[in-house]
């Protein structure tokens, strides 16, 4: 993806918990010398202004860190910790009207983003979003199937137990017989026993 888009960094933030409005850095890809070698523990707490934009479904794009507004003071400090010069674009990943992730793509220099590259990044974000939603749906489906299998096994065990209980209660006690005549007699006794006849 770095070579295809000719960028230096690609980061994916995913929702910590559904509805939490907090995102955690889950994947980071960068060129050597363009950021930390080990993926840092990073959340959107470090980017409060930009996070507010993503939660509203808006993209962020800047050519210089200092181009960000005054309200983004914390965001600027975080970005400068990864290098003094940095240009980036970030796109919220949406599930309907709800943002569930952020893909951030950047270069380790100051630059004006050409509209053609912006369009390509939007396509990349759409592809990522579709893949992540499909994976989420598959996980939920597998979990539902596991729960159904557990419920089915439990019902089968209960069914066997209830049958054994019914057989034990209905079995005539202390009578040993093998002939067809005795079988018929016992059957008639059981039929009469279930009525109010005297």
N, C-alpha and C positions, 0 to 999 in steps of 0.2 A: 504493500500500500504506500510506503514511503517513496519508493522509486516511481510508482505509477503516477502519484500526484506531485512528485518532486517537492516533498516536504521533509522536515526534520523530525517531527514528533507527531504521534497519534496517541490519544488517550481516550479511554472509555470509562465513564462513571456510571454506576448502576445504583438504583434506589436501594437504600439500606433495608427498608421494610416498606410494604405497600402503604402509601399515604403518609410516609414519614417526612416527606419534603427534604430529605437529606440524602445525598449521593456520595458513594465511596468509590475511589479510584480502583477499578478491578483489573484493567489491562493498560499497559504502557509499552509503546514501541518507539524507539528513537535511534537516531544515528549516533555513532560513537562521538563523544565530546559535546553532545547537544543536550545534556541533562544528567541526572543521577544514574549511576550504573545499576543500582538496586531500586526497584519500584518502591517509592515512599508511601507511607500511610498518609493518605491525603483525602480529605472530605470537602464537601462544598461549604463547610464552615469557614474555610479559608478564602472563599470567594462569595461573600454574602450578596454583593450587588449583582454579580453575574447570575447567581442562583435565582435571584428574584426575577430576572429576565427569563430564564429557562422555565420557571414555574408558570410564567405567563405565556409560554409557547413561543417566545421570541429568540432569535439567534443573536449572538454577539460577534462582532468583527472589529478588529483594530489593527492599525499599521504600526503604531508605537504604543508601548505600555502607558506612556504619559498622556496618550490621547483619550484614555478612559476618563469618565467624569469624576468630579470631586467625591461623589458618594461612593466611589469604588476605591477608596484609599487602602482598605485592607486587601482588596484584590490585587492592587498594584504591588504592595509589599511582597505578597506571596509570589507573584510572577517574577519580580526582580530577583528573588532568591534563587531562581533557576537560570538567571542570566540577565545582564543589563539590557540586551536588545532581543526583542521577541515580538513577532507578529502572529496573530492566531485568529481562528474562526471556530466557534463552537455552536453546535446545532442540537436542540433538544430532541430526544427520541420520544415519539408520542404513541400512546395506546388509546386511540380515539382522541378524546380531549385531555387525557391525563399524561403528563410527562413522566416517564419511568427511567430515563437515562439521558446521558449527554455524551456526544462524541466531539472531542476537541482536536483540531488539526492545526499545526503551527510550523513556523520556520524560525530559525535562530538568527534572524536579522530583521531590520525594519524594511517593510515593503508595502506597497499598495496592492491590495488583492484584485487581480483582474477578474472581471465578471465571468469569464469562461471557466476559470479555476473554481470560483464560488459555485457555479452550477454543477461542476464535477463533484465537488465535496458534498453537495446536497444529494446527489445520486448515491454516493458512498454511504451517507447517513441513512438513506432510505433502505439500501440493501442490508446494512447492519441491523436496522430496526426490524425488518421483516424476518431476518434469521433469528434474532433474539426472541421475538414474539412466538415464532414457530417452536423454538426450543422450550419456551415456557409452557406453551400449550401441550407439547408432548410430555413434559414432566408432569403436568397436572393430570393428563390422561392416564399415564402409567400409575400415578398415585391412586387415582380413582379405581383403576382395575385391580390394584393390590387390595384396596379396601373391600371391593366387591368379592374378591376371592376369599378374604378372611371371613366376611359375613356368610358366604356360601358354606364354607367349611364348618363354621359355628352352627349354622342351621342343620347341616347334615348330622353333626354330633348330637344336637338336641333331638332330632327326629329319631335317631337310633335309640337314644335313651328313653324317649317317651314310648316307643314301640316295646322295648324290653319291659318297661313298667306296666304297660297294658297287658302284655302276655303273662307277666308274673301275677297280676291281680285276677285275671280271668282263668288262670289254669286251675283245674280241680285238684284239691289237696288230698294226699293220702289214698288215692285210688289208683290201683295198678290194673291196666286193662290193655288188651291188644286186639280183641275181636271187633268185627264190624258192628255187631249188635250192641256191644257196650258203648261204642263210639256214638251210635244213634241215641242210646239212652241218655248219655251224658249231654249230648247236644240239646235234647228235649228238656232236660233238667235246667240247663242254662237259659233256654228260652223262657220257661215258666218262671224261673227265679227273677227275671228282669221285669215281671208283671206284678200286679197287686192281687193275683189270684190266691185263694186260700184253700 
